Amino acid sequence: MLLTKQARTFIAVAAFLGATAVMFGAYASHGLALWATPAQVLQVQLAAQYQLFHAITLLVVAVLGCVFTLPVLSQRSLTISQYCLTLGIFCFSGSLYYLVFLGSKLLVLITPVGGLLLIFGWLSIVVSMIFKQK
């Protein structure tokens, strides 16, 4: 299996997002309660959980595009999925981290946009698998 530059980039991004999700989750479980409210701890735990699940998904999608020979439309759908998952993680989880750690509601309207991007990322995977392989 030969990894493309794009696949290597998204694998690296997925690994970084996975590592930071574990860090945020660990902090939420062990240190955040010292200064944050229980609701804020739950928000960080939710953000870390979504971030980790979608980082793993991003990793799988990046490898999937290299393992299978897919039609051009399917490859494009996987690429769209990778971008949507990445942006969705940053918008959804990032806005929750921003809310808790900086105490600002400035990005609170970005959270649902992130959720929609994550949904669109999943649906792009569906579209890419609908078309027959060569």
KEMI-861118 format. One record per residue: residue number from 1; x, z, y of N, C-alpha, C, CB in turn. Coordinates in steps of 0.1 Angstrom, whole numbers, plus 2048, in hexadecimal, padded with zeros to 3 digits. Atoms other than C-alpha are relative to their C-alpha. Glycine has a CB too. Layout:
BEGIN
@seq: NUM&nX: X&nZ: Z&nY: Y&caX: X&caZ: Z&caY: Y&cX: X&cZ: Z&cY: Y&cbX: X&cbZ: Z&cbY: Y
...
This chain:
BEGIN
@seq: 1&nX: 809&nZ: 800&nY: 7F4&caX: 800&caZ: 800&caY: 800&cX: 809&cZ: 800&cY: 80C&cbX: 7F6&cbZ: 80C&cbY: 800
@seq: 2&nX: 7F9&nZ: 801&nY: 7F4&caX: 80E&caZ: 7F5&caY: 821&cX: 7F7&cZ: 805&cY: 80C&cbX: 805&cbZ: 7F2&cbY: 803
@seq: 3&nX: 807&nZ: 7FA&nY: 7F5&caX: 803&caZ: 80A&caY: 83F&cX: 803&cZ: 7F8&cY: 80D&cbX: 803&cbZ: 80F&cbY: 802
@seq: 4&nX: 7FE&nZ: 807&nY: 7F4&caX: 7FD&caZ: 7F7&caY: 85F&cX: 804&cZ: 80A&cY: 80B&cbX: 7F3&cbZ: 7F9&cbY: 804
@seq: 5&nX: 7FC&nZ: 7F7&nY: 7F4&caX: 809&caZ: 805&caY: 881&cX: 7F3&cZ: 808&cY: 804&cbX: 805&cbZ: 7F8&cbY: 80B
@seq: 6&nX: 80D&nZ: 7F9&nY: 7FC&caX: 7E4&caZ: 80D&caY: 889&cX: 7FD&cZ: 80B&cY: 7F6&cbX: 7F5&cbZ: 7F6&cbY: 801
@seq: 7&nX: 803&nZ: 7F6&nY: 80A&caX: 7E0&caZ: 820&caY: 868&cX: 809&cZ: 80C&cY: 802&cbX: 801&cbZ: 7FA&cbY: 7F2
@seq: 8&nX: 7F6&nZ: 7F5&nY: 7FE&caX: 800&caZ: 834&caY: 86E&cX: 7FC&cZ: 808&cY: 80C&cbX: 80E&cbZ: 7FA&cbY: 801
@seq: 9&nX: 804&nZ: 7F9&nY: 7F4&caX: 7F4&caZ: 83C&caY: 891&cX: 7F4&cZ: 80A&cY: 7FE&cbX: 7FD&cbZ: 7F6&cbY: 80B
@seq: 10&nX: 80C&nZ: 7F7&nY: 802&caX: 7D2&caZ: 849&caY: 886&cX: 803&cZ: 80B&cY: 7F6&cbX: 7F4&cbZ: 7F7&cbY: 7FB
@seq: 11&nX: 7FC&nZ: 7F5&nY: 809&caX: 7E1&caZ: 85C&caY: 869&cX: 807&cZ: 80B&cY: 807&cbX: 809&cbZ: 7FA&cbY: 7F4
@seq: 12&nX: 7F9&nZ: 7F6&nY: 7F8&caX: 7F8&caZ: 86D&caY: 881&cX: 7F6&cZ: 808&cY: 809&cbX: 80B&cbZ: 7FA&cbY: 809
@seq: 13&nX: 80A&nZ: 7F9&nY: 7F7&caX: 7DB&caZ: 875&caY: 899&cX: 7F7&cZ: 809&cY: 7F7&cbX: 7F7&cbZ: 7F5&cbY: 807
@seq: 14&nX: 808&nZ: 7F7&nY: 808&caX: 7C6&caZ: 882&caY: 87C&cX: 808&cZ: 80C&cY: 7FB&cbX: 7FC&cbZ: 7F8&cbY: 7F3
@seq: 15&nX: 7F8&nZ: 7F5&nY: 803&caX: 7E3&caZ: 898&caY: 871&cX: 801&cZ: 80A&cY: 80B&cbX: 80E&cbZ: 7FC&cbY: 7FB
@seq: 16&nX: 7FF&nZ: 7F7&nY: 7F4&caX: 7E7&caZ: 8A6&caY: 894&cX: 7F3&cZ: 807&cY: 802&cbX: 804&cbZ: 7F8&cbY: 80C
@seq: 17&nX: 80D&nZ: 7FA&nY: 7FE&caX: 7C2&caZ: 8AC&caY: 897&cX: 7FD&cZ: 80A&cY: 7F5&cbX: 7F5&cbZ: 7F5&cbY: 800
@seq: 18&nX: 802&nZ: 7F6&nY: 80B&caX: 7C1&caZ: 8BD&caY: 875&cX: 808&cZ: 80D&cY: 803&cbX: 804&cbZ: 7FA&cbY: 7F3
@seq: 19&nX: 7F8&nZ: 7F4&nY: 7FE&caX: 7DE&caZ: 8D4&caY: 87E&cX: 7FA&cZ: 808&cY: 80C&cbX: 80E&cbZ: 7FB&cbY: 804
@seq: 20&nX: 805&nZ: 7F9&nY: 7F5&caX: 7CF&caZ: 8DD&caY: 8A0&cX: 7F2&cZ: 807&cY: 7FC&cbX: 7FE&cbZ: 7F7&cbY: 80C
@seq: 21&nX: 80D&nZ: 7FA&nY: 805&caX: 7AD&caZ: 8E3&caY: 88F&cX: 803&cZ: 80D&cY: 7F9&cbX: 7F8&cbZ: 7F6&cbY: 7F7
@seq: 22&nX: 7FD&nZ: 7F4&nY: 807&caX: 7BD&caZ: 8FC&caY: 878&cX: 805&cZ: 80B&cY: 809&cbX: 80B&cbZ: 7FD&cbY: 7F5
@seq: 23&nX: 7FB&nZ: 7F6&nY: 7F6&caX: 7CF&caZ: 90D&caY: 895&cX: 7F4&cZ: 806&cY: 808&cbX: 80A&cbZ: 7F9&cbY: 80A
@seq: 24&nX: 80C&nZ: 7FB&nY: 7F9&caX: 7AE&caZ: 910&caY: 8A9&cX: 7F8&cZ: 809&cY: 7F7&cbX: 7F8&cbZ: 7F5&cbY: 806
@seq: 25&nX: 808&nZ: 7F8&nY: 809&caX: 79C&caZ: 91C&caY: 88B&cX: 806&cZ: 80E&cY: 7FD&cbX: 7FE&cbZ: 7F9&cbY: 7F3
@seq: 26&nX: 7F9&nZ: 7F4&nY: 803&caX: 7B6&caZ: 936&caY: 883&cX: 7FF&cZ: 80A&cY: 80C&cbX: 80F&cbZ: 7FE&cbY: 7FC
@seq: 27&nX: 801&nZ: 7F8&nY: 7F4&caX: 7B6&caZ: 942&caY: 8A7&cX: 7F2&cZ: 806&cY: 802&cbX: 804&cbZ: 7F8&cbY: 80C
@seq: 28&nX: 80E&nZ: 7FC&nY: 7FF&caX: 790&caZ: 944&caY: 8A7&cX: 7FD&cZ: 80C&cY: 7F6&cbX: 7F6&cbZ: 7F5&cbY: 7FD
@seq: 29&nX: 802&nZ: 7F6&nY: 80A&caX: 792&caZ: 95A&caY: 887&cX: 808&cZ: 80D&cY: 803&cbX: 803&cbZ: 7FA&cbY: 7F3
@seq: 30&nX: 7F7&nZ: 7F4&nY: 800&caX: 7AE&caZ: 971&caY: 891&cX: 804&cZ: 805&cY: 80E&cbX: 80D&cbZ: 7FC&cbY: 7FA
@seq: 31&nX: 7FB&nZ: 7FB&nY: 7F3&caX: 7B4&caZ: 973&caY: 8B7&cX: 7F6&cZ: 7FE&cY: 80B&cbX: 80C&cbZ: 7FA&cbY: 804
@seq: 32&nX: 809&nZ: 804&nY: 7F5&caX: 798&caZ: 964&caY: 8CB&cX: 7F6&cZ: 80B&cY: 803&cbX: 7F8&cbZ: 7F4&cbY: 7FC
@seq: 33&nX: 80A&nZ: 7F5&nY: 7FE&caX: 780&caZ: 982&caY: 8C6&cX: 805&cZ: 80B&cY: 809&cbX: 7FC&cbZ: 805&cbY: 7F3
@seq: 34&nX: 7FA&nZ: 7F6&nY: 7F8&caX: 798&caZ: 997&caY: 8DA&cX: 7FB&cZ: 7FF&cY: 80F&cbX: 80F&cbZ: 800&cbY: 800
@seq: 35&nX: 804&nZ: 803&nY: 7F2&caX: 78C&caZ: 987&caY: 8FB&cX: 7F3&cZ: 7F8&cY: 801&cbX: 80B&cbZ: 7FA&cbY: 807
@seq: 36&nX: 80C&nZ: 809&nY: 7FF&caX: 76F&caZ: 96F&caY: 8F3&cX: 7F4&cZ: 807&cY: 7FA&cbX: 803&cbZ: 7F3&cbY: 7F8
@seq: 37&nX: 80D&nZ: 7FB&nY: 806&caX: 74B&caZ: 976&caY: 8EB&cX: 7FE&cZ: 7FA&cY: 7F2&cbX: 7F4&cbZ: 7FC&cbY: 809
@seq: 38&nX: 802&nZ: 805&nY: 80D&caX: 73E&caZ: 971&caY: 8C8&cX: 7FA&cZ: 7F1&cY: 800&cbX: 7F5&cbZ: 809&cbY: 7F9
@seq: 39&nX: 805&nZ: 80E&nY: 7FE&caX: 72C&caZ: 951&caY: 8D4&cX: 80B&cZ: 7F7&cY: 802&cbX: 7F5&cbZ: 7FF&cbY: 80B
@seq: 40&nX: 7F5&nZ: 809&nY: 7FD&caX: 74C&caZ: 943&caY: 8E1&cX: 809&cZ: 7FE&cY: 7F3&cbX: 809&cbZ: 806&cbY: 80B
@seq: 41&nX: 7F8&nZ: 801&nY: 80C&caX: 75E&caZ: 94B&caY: 8C0&cX: 7F9&cZ: 7F6&cY: 7F7&cbX: 801&cbZ: 80E&cbY: 7F9
@seq: 42&nX: 808&nZ: 809&nY: 808&caX: 742&caZ: 938&caY: 8AE&cX: 802&cZ: 7F2&cY: 805&cbX: 7F1&cbZ: 804&cbY: 800
@seq: 43&nX: 7FE&nZ: 80E&nY: 7FA&caX: 746&caZ: 91A&caY: 8C6&cX: 80E&cZ: 7FB&cY: 7FC&cbX: 7FF&cbZ: 801&cbY: 80F
@seq: 44&nX: 7F2&nZ: 805&nY: 804&caX: 76C&caZ: 918&caY: 8BE&cX: 800&cZ: 7FD&cY: 7F1&cbX: 80A&cbZ: 80B&cbY: 804
@seq: 45&nX: 801&nZ: 803&nY: 80F&caX: 765&caZ: 91B&caY: 899&cX: 7F9&cZ: 7F3&cY: 7FD&cbX: 7FA&cbZ: 80C&cbY: 7F9
@seq: 46&nX: 807&nZ: 80D&nY: 802&caX: 74C&caZ: 8FF&caY: 89B&cX: 808&cZ: 7F4&cY: 804&cbX: 7F3&cbZ: 801&cbY: 808
@seq: 47&nX: 7F8&nZ: 80B&nY: 7FB&caX: 763&caZ: 8E9&caY: 8AF&cX: 80B&cZ: 7FE&cY: 7F6&cbX: 806&cbZ: 804&cbY: 80E
@seq: 48&nX: 7F5&nZ: 801&nY: 80A&caX: 780&caZ: 8F0&caY: 896&cX: 7FB&cZ: 7FA&cY: 7F3&cbX: 807&cbZ: 80D&cbY: 7FE
@seq: 49&nX: 806&nZ: 805&nY: 80C&caX: 769&caZ: 8E9&caY: 879&cX: 7FD&cZ: 7F1&cY: 801&cbX: 7F3&cbZ: 807&cbY: 7FC
@seq: 50&nX: 803&nZ: 80E&nY: 7FD&caX: 75D&caZ: 8C8&caY: 887&cX: 80D&cZ: 7F8&cY: 801&cbX: 7F7&cbZ: 7FE&cbY: 80C
@seq: 51&nX: 7F3&nZ: 807&nY: 7FE&caX: 780&caZ: 8BE&caY: 891&cX: 807&cZ: 7FE&cY: 7F3&cbX: 809&cbZ: 808&cbY: 80A
@seq: 52&nX: 7F9&nZ: 801&nY: 80D&caX: 78E&caZ: 8C5&caY: 86E&cX: 7F9&cZ: 7F6&cY: 7F7&cbX: 801&cbZ: 80E&cbY: 7FA
@seq: 53&nX: 807&nZ: 809&nY: 808&caX: 773&caZ: 8B3&caY: 85C&cX: 802&cZ: 7F1&cY: 804&cbX: 7F1&cbZ: 803&cbY: 800
@seq: 54&nX: 7FE&nZ: 80E&nY: 7FB&caX: 776&caZ: 894&caY: 872&cX: 80E&cZ: 7FC&cY: 800&cbX: 7FA&cbZ: 7FF&cbY: 80E
@seq: 55&nX: 7F2&nZ: 804&nY: 802&caX: 79C&caZ: 895&caY: 871&cX: 803&cZ: 7FB&cY: 7F2&cbX: 809&cbZ: 80C&cbY: 804
@seq: 56&nX: 7FF&nZ: 804&nY: 80E&caX: 79A&caZ: 893&caY: 84B&cX: 7FA&cZ: 7F2&cY: 7FF&cbX: 7FA&cbZ: 80A&cbY: 7F7
@seq: 57&nX: 807&nZ: 80C&nY: 801&caX: 781&caZ: 877&caY: 84E&cX: 808&cZ: 7F5&cY: 807&cbX: 7F2&cbZ: 800&cbY: 807
@seq: 58&nX: 7F8&nZ: 80A&nY: 7F9&caX: 797&caZ: 864&caY: 867&cX: 80C&cZ: 7FD&cY: 7F7&cbX: 805&cbZ: 806&cbY: 80E
@seq: 59&nX: 7F5&nZ: 802&nY: 809&caX: 7B4&caZ: 868&caY: 84F&cX: 7FC&cZ: 7F6&cY: 7F4&cbX: 806&cbZ: 80D&cbY: 7FA
@seq: 60&nX: 805&nZ: 808&nY: 80B&caX: 7A0&caZ: 859&caY: 832&cX: 7FD&cZ: 7F2&cY: 805&cbX: 7F3&cbZ: 807&cbY: 7FA
@seq: 61&nX: 803&nZ: 80E&nY: 7FB&caX: 793&caZ: 83C&caY: 847&cX: 80C&cZ: 7F8&cY: 804&cbX: 7F7&cbZ: 801&cbY: 80D
@seq: 62&nX: 7F4&nZ: 807&nY: 7FD&caX: 7B6&caZ: 834&caY: 853&cX: 807&cZ: 7FA&cY: 7F4&cbX: 80A&cbZ: 809&cbY: 808
@seq: 63&nX: 7FB&nZ: 804&nY: 80D&caX: 7C2&caZ: 832&caY: 82F&cX: 7F7&cZ: 7F6&cY: 7FA&cbX: 803&cbZ: 80C&cbY: 7F7
@seq: 64&nX: 80A&nZ: 809&nY: 806&caX: 7A3&caZ: 820&caY: 823&cX: 802&cZ: 7F2&cY: 805&cbX: 7F2&cbZ: 805&cbY: 803
@seq: 65&nX: 7FE&nZ: 80D&nY: 7FB&caX: 7A9&caZ: 803&caY: 83A&cX: 80D&cZ: 7F9&cY: 7FB&cbX: 801&cbZ: 800&cbY: 80F
@seq: 66&nX: 7F3&nZ: 806&nY: 806&caX: 7CC&caZ: 7FE&caY: 82A&cX: 7FF&cZ: 7FE&cY: 7F1&cbX: 80C&cbZ: 809&cbY: 803
@seq: 67&nX: 801&nZ: 801&nY: 80E&caX: 7C2&caZ: 803&caY: 806&cX: 7F8&cZ: 7F4&cY: 7FB&cbX: 7FA&cbZ: 80D&cbY: 7FA
@seq: 68&nX: 809&nZ: 80A&nY: 804&caX: 7A6&caZ: 7EA&caY: 804&cX: 802&cZ: 7F3&cY: 809&cbX: 7F1&cbZ: 804&cbY: 800
@seq: 69&nX: 800&nZ: 80D&nY: 7F8&caX: 7A6&caZ: 7C5&caY: 80E&cX: 7F1&cZ: 7FE&cY: 804&cbX: 805&cbZ: 7F4&cbY: 7F7
@seq: 70&nX: 80E&nZ: 801&nY: 7FB&caX: 787&caZ: 7C4&caY: 824&cX: 7FF&cZ: 7F4&cY: 80A&cbX: 7FD&cbZ: 80D&cbY: 808
@seq: 71&nX: 803&nZ: 80A&nY: 7F6&caX: 777&caZ: 7A8&caY: 838&cX: 803&cZ: 804&cY: 80E&cbX: 7F2&cbZ: 7FB&cbY: 7FF
@seq: 72&nX: 7FC&nZ: 7FD&nY: 7F2&caX: 780&caZ: 7A6&caY: 85D&cX: 7F6&cZ: 809&cY: 807&cbX: 801&cbZ: 7F3&cbY: 808
@seq: 73&nX: 80B&nZ: 7F8&nY: 7F9&caX: 75E&caZ: 7B5&caY: 868&cX: 801&cZ: 80F&cY: 7FA&cbX: 7F3&cbZ: 7FA&cbY: 7FD
@seq: 74&nX: 7FE&nZ: 7F2&nY: 806&caX: 764&caZ: 7D3&caY: 850&cX: 80C&cZ: 807&cY: 806&cbX: 801&cbZ: 7FF&cbY: 7F1
@seq: 75&nX: 7F4&nZ: 7FA&nY: 7FA&caX: 787&caZ: 7D8&caY: 85D&cX: 7FD&cZ: 805&cY: 80F&cbX: 80C&cbZ: 7F6&cbY: 800
@seq: 76&nX: 803&nZ: 7FC&nY: 7F2&caX: 77A&caZ: 7D8&caY: 881&cX: 7F7&cZ: 80C&cY: 801&cbX: 7F9&cbZ: 7F4&cbY: 807
@seq: 77&nX: 809&nZ: 7F5&nY: 800&caX: 75E&caZ: 7F0&caY: 878&cX: 808&cZ: 80D&cY: 7FD&cbX: 7F5&cbZ: 7FE&cbY: 7F6
@seq: 78&nX: 7F8&nZ: 7F4&nY: 803&caX: 778&caZ: 808&caY: 869&cX: 809&cZ: 804&cY: 80D&cbX: 80A&cbZ: 7FD&cbY: 7F4
@seq: 79&nX: 7F9&nZ: 7FE&nY: 7F4&caX: 78D&caZ: 804&caY: 889&cX: 7F7&cZ: 807&cY: 80A&cbX: 806&cbZ: 7F3&cbY: 806
@seq: 80&nX: 809&nZ: 7FA&nY: 7F7&caX: 76F&caZ: 80C&caY: 89E&cX: 7FD&cZ: 80F&cY: 7FC&cbX: 7F3&cbZ: 7F8&cbY: 801
@seq: 81&nX: 803&nZ: 7F3&nY: 805&caX: 768&caZ: 82A&caY: 888&cX: 80C&cZ: 809&cY: 803&cbX: 7FE&cbZ: 800&cbY: 7F0
@seq: 82&nX: 7F4&nZ: 7F8&nY: 7FD&caX: 78C&caZ: 837&caY: 88D&cX: 800&cZ: 804&cY: 80F&cbX: 80C&cbZ: 7F9&cbY: 7FC
@seq: 83&nX: 800&nZ: 7FD&nY: 7F1&caX: 789&caZ: 835&caY: 8B3&cX: 7F4&cZ: 80A&cY: 803&cbX: 7FF&cbZ: 7F3&cbY: 808
@seq: 84&nX: 80C&nZ: 7F7&nY: 7FD&caX: 766&caZ: 845&caY: 8B3&cX: 802&cZ: 80E&cY: 7FB&cbX: 7F3&cbZ: 7FA&cbY: 7F9
@seq: 85&nX: 7FD&nZ: 7F3&nY: 805&caX: 771&caZ: 861&caY: 89C&cX: 80A&cZ: 808&cY: 809&cbX: 805&cbZ: 7FF&cbY: 7F2
@seq: 86&nX: 7F5&nZ: 7FA&nY: 7F8&caX: 790&caZ: 868&caY: 8B1&cX: 7FA&cZ: 805&cY: 80E&cbX: 80B&cbZ: 7F7&cbY: 803
@seq: 87&nX: 806&nZ: 7FD&nY: 7F4&caX: 77D&caZ: 867&caY: 8D2&cX: 7F5&cZ: 80B&cY: 7FF&cbX: 7FA&cbZ: 7F4&cbY: 807
@seq: 88&nX: 80A&nZ: 7F7&nY: 803&caX: 760&caZ: 87A&caY: 8C3&cX: 805&cZ: 80E&cY: 7FF&cbX: 7F8&cbZ: 7FC&cbY: 7F4
@seq: 89&nX: 7FA&nZ: 7F2&nY: 801&caX: 777&caZ: 897&caY: 8B9&cX: 804&cZ: 805&cY: 80D&cbX: 80C&cbZ: 7FE&cbY: 7F6
@seq: 90&nX: 7FB&nZ: 7FB&nY: 7F3&caX: 787&caZ: 899&caY: 8DB&cX: 7F4&cZ: 804&cY: 809&cbX: 808&cbZ: 7F5&cbY: 807
@seq: 91&nX: 80B&nZ: 7FD&nY: 7F7&caX: 765&caZ: 898&caY: 8ED&cX: 7F8&cZ: 80C&cY: 7FB&cbX: 7F7&cbZ: 7F4&cbY: 801
@seq: 92&nX: 808&nZ: 7F5&nY: 806&caX: 752&caZ: 8AF&caY: 8D5&cX: 808&cZ: 80D&cY: 800&cbX: 7FB&cbZ: 7FD&cbY: 7F2
@seq: 93&nX: 7F8&nZ: 7F3&nY: 802&caX: 76C&caZ: 8C9&caY: 8CB&cX: 807&cZ: 803&cY: 80D&cbX: 80A&cbZ: 7FE&cbY: 7F5
@seq: 94&nX: 7F8&nZ: 7FD&nY: 7F4&caX: 781&caZ: 8C5&caY: 8EB&cX: 7F7&cZ: 806&cY: 80B&cbX: 806&cbZ: 7F3&cbY: 805
@seq: 95&nX: 809&nZ: 7FA&nY: 7F5&caX: 763&caZ: 8CC&caY: 902&cX: 7FC&cZ: 80F&cY: 7FC&cbX: 7F4&cbZ: 7F8&cbY: 801
@seq: 96&nX: 803&nZ: 7F2&nY: 803&caX: 75B&caZ: 8EC&caY: 8EE&cX: 80C&cZ: 809&cY: 802&cbX: 7FC&cbZ: 801&cbY: 7F1
@seq: 97&nX: 7F4&nZ: 7F9&nY: 7FD&caX: 77F&caZ: 8F7&caY: 8EF&cX: 802&cZ: 803&cY: 80F&cbX: 80D&cbZ: 7F9&cbY: 7FB
@seq: 98&nX: 7FF&nZ: 7FF&nY: 7F1&caX: 77F&caZ: 8F0&caY: 915&cX: 7F6&cZ: 80B&cY: 805&cbX: 7FD&cbZ: 7F2&cbY: 806
@seq: 99&nX: 80A&nZ: 7F7&nY: 7FC&caX: 75F&caZ: 904&caY: 919&cX: 805&cZ: 80F&cY: 7FD&cbX: 7F3&cbZ: 7FE&cbY: 7F9
@seq: 100&nX: 7FD&nZ: 7F2&nY: 804&caX: 76C&caZ: 923&caY: 906&cX: 80D&cZ: 804&cY: 807&cbX: 802&cbZ: 801&cbY: 7F1
@seq: 101&nX: 7F3&nZ: 7FC&nY: 7FB&caX: 791&caZ: 923&caY: 911&cX: 802&cZ: 800&cY: 80F&cbX: 80B&cbZ: 7F8&cbY: 7F9
@seq: 102&nX: 7FF&nZ: 801&nY: 7F2&caX: 78D&caZ: 919&caY: 935&cX: 7F4&cZ: 805&cY: 808&cbX: 803&cbZ: 7F1&cbY: 804
@seq: 103&nX: 80C&nZ: 7FA&nY: 7FA&caX: 76B&caZ: 927&caY: 93B&cX: 7F8&cZ: 7F7&cY: 80A&cbX: 804&cbZ: 80D&cbY: 807
@seq: 104&nX: 806&nZ: 809&nY: 7F7&caX: 75F&caZ: 908&caY: 94C&cX: 7F6&cZ: 7F7&cY: 7F9&cbX: 80A&cbZ: 7F7&cbY: 807
@seq: 105&nX: 80A&nZ: 808&nY: 806&caX: 73F&caZ: 8F5&caY: 945&cX: 801&cZ: 7F2&cY: 805&cbX: 7F2&cbZ: 806&cbY: 803
@seq: 106&nX: 7FE&nZ: 80D&nY: 7FA&caX: 74D&caZ: 8D6&caY: 955&cX: 7FE&cZ: 7F5&cY: 7F6&cbX: 80E&cbZ: 7FF&cbY: 806
@seq: 107&nX: 801&nZ: 80B&nY: 80A&caX: 74F&caZ: 8C2&caY: 934&cX: 7F5&cZ: 803&cY: 7F6&cbX: 80D&cbZ: 800&cbY: 7F9
@seq: 108&nX: 80A&nZ: 7FC&nY: 80A&caX: 730&caZ: 8D1&caY: 923&cX: 7F7&cZ: 7F4&cY: 7FD&cbX: 7F7&cbZ: 80B&cbY: 806
@seq: 109&nX: 808&nZ: 80C&nY: 803&caX: 71E&caZ: 8AF&caY: 926&cX: 807&cZ: 7F6&cY: 7F7&cbX: 7FB&cbZ: 7F9&cbY: 80D
@seq: 110&nX: 7F8&nZ: 808&nY: 808&caX: 73A&caZ: 89F&caY: 913&cX: 7FE&cZ: 803&cY: 7F1&cbX: 80F&cbZ: 801&cbY: 803
@seq: 111&nX: 802&nZ: 7FC&nY: 80E&caX: 732&caZ: 8B2&caY: 8F3&cX: 7F6&cZ: 7F7&cY: 7F8&cbX: 7FB&cbZ: 80F&cbY: 7FF
@seq: 112&nX: 809&nZ: 809&nY: 808&caX: 713&caZ: 89D&caY: 8E9&cX: 805&cZ: 7F2&cY: 7FF&cbX: 7F2&cbZ: 800&cbY: 807
@seq: 113&nX: 7FA&nZ: 80E&nY: 801&caX: 726&caZ: 87D&caY: 8F1&cX: 80A&cZ: 800&cY: 7F4&cbX: 808&cbZ: 7FD&cbY: 80E
@seq: 114&nX: 7F6&nZ: 7FF&nY: 80C&caX: 741&caZ: 889&caY: 8D8&cX: 7F8&cZ: 800&cY: 7F3&cbX: 808&cbZ: 80D&cbY: 801
@seq: 115&nX: 808&nZ: 801&nY: 80C&caX: 726&caZ: 88F&caY: 8BF&cX: 7FB&cZ: 7F2&cY: 7FC&cbX: 7F4&cbZ: 80A&cbY: 801
@seq: 116&nX: 804&nZ: 80E&nY: 802&caX: 718&caZ: 86C&caY: 8C4&cX: 80B&cZ: 7F7&cY: 7FB&cbX: 7FA&cbZ: 7FB&cbY: 80D
@seq: 117&nX: 7F4&nZ: 808&nY: 804&caX: 73B&caZ: 85D&caY: 8C0&cX: 803&cZ: 803&cY: 7F1&cbX: 80C&cbZ: 803&cbY: 809
@seq: 118&nX: 7FE&nZ: 7FD&nY: 80E&caX: 73F&caZ: 870&caY: 89F&cX: 7F6&cZ: 7F9&cY: 7F7&cbX: 800&cbZ: 80F&cbY: 7FE
@seq: 119&nX: 80B&nZ: 807&nY: 807&caX: 71E&caZ: 863&caY: 893&cX: 803&cZ: 7F1&cY: 7FF&cbX: 7F2&cbZ: 803&cbY: 806
@seq: 120&nX: 7FD&nZ: 80E&nY: 800&caX: 727&caZ: 840&caY: 89D&cX: 80C&cZ: 7FD&cY: 7F8&cbX: 803&cbZ: 7FB&cbY: 80F
@seq: 121&nX: 7F4&nZ: 802&nY: 809&caX: 749&caZ: 844&caY: 88B&cX: 7FC&cZ: 7FF&cY: 7F2&cbX: 80A&cbZ: 80B&cbY: 802
@seq: 122&nX: 805&nZ: 800&nY: 80E&caX: 737&caZ: 84C&caY: 86B&cX: 7F8&cZ: 7F4&cY: 7FD&cbX: 7F7&cbZ: 80D&cbY: 7FE
@seq: 123&nX: 809&nZ: 80D&nY: 803&caX: 71E&caZ: 82F&caY: 86F&cX: 809&cZ: 7F4&cY: 800&cbX: 7F6&cbZ: 7FF&cbY: 80C
@seq: 124&nX: 7F6&nZ: 80B&nY: 801&caX: 73C&caZ: 818&caY: 875&cX: 806&cZ: 7FF&cY: 7F2&cbX: 80A&cbZ: 801&cbY: 80B
@seq: 125&nX: 7FB&nZ: 800&nY: 80E&caX: 749&caZ: 822&caY: 853&cX: 7F5&cZ: 7F9&cY: 7F7&cbX: 803&cbZ: 80E&cbY: 7FB
@seq: 126&nX: 80B&nZ: 806&nY: 808&caX: 727&caZ: 819&caY: 844&cX: 800&cZ: 7F1&cY: 802&cbX: 7F2&cbZ: 806&cbY: 805
@seq: 127&nX: 800&nZ: 80E&nY: 7FD&caX: 728&caZ: 7F7&caY: 855&cX: 80C&cZ: 7F9&cY: 7F9&cbX: 800&cbZ: 7FD&cbY: 80F
@seq: 128&nX: 7F4&nZ: 806&nY: 805&caX: 74B&caZ: 7F0&caY: 849&cX: 7FF&cZ: 7FF&cY: 7F0&cbX: 80D&cbZ: 808&cbY: 803
@seq: 129&nX: 801&nZ: 801&nY: 80E&caX: 741&caZ: 7F7&caY: 825&cX: 7F4&cZ: 7F8&cY: 7FB&cbX: 7FE&cbZ: 80E&cbY: 7FA
@seq: 130&nX: 80B&nZ: 808&nY: 804&caX: 722&caZ: 7E2&caY: 825&cX: 804&cZ: 7F2&cY: 7FC&cbX: 7F6&cbZ: 7FF&cbY: 80C
@seq: 131&nX: 7FB&nZ: 80E&nY: 803&caX: 735&caZ: 7C1&caY: 825&cX: 809&cZ: 800&cY: 7F4&cbX: 807&cbZ: 7FB&cbY: 80C
@seq: 132&nX: 7F8&nZ: 801&nY: 80D&caX: 744&caZ: 7B5&caY: 804&cX: 80F&cZ: 7FF&cY: 803&cbX: 7FA&cbZ: 7F4&cbY: 7F9
@seq: 133&nX: 7F2&nZ: 802&nY: 800&caX: 768&caZ: 7B7&caY: 7FD&cX: 804&cZ: 7F2&cY: 7FC&cbX: 808&cbZ: 80A&cbY: 7F7
@seq: 134&nX: 7FC&nZ: 80D&nY: 804&caX: 77C&caZ: 797&caY: 7FA&cX: 804&cZ: 800&cY: 7F1&cbX: 80C&cbZ: 7FC&cbY: 808
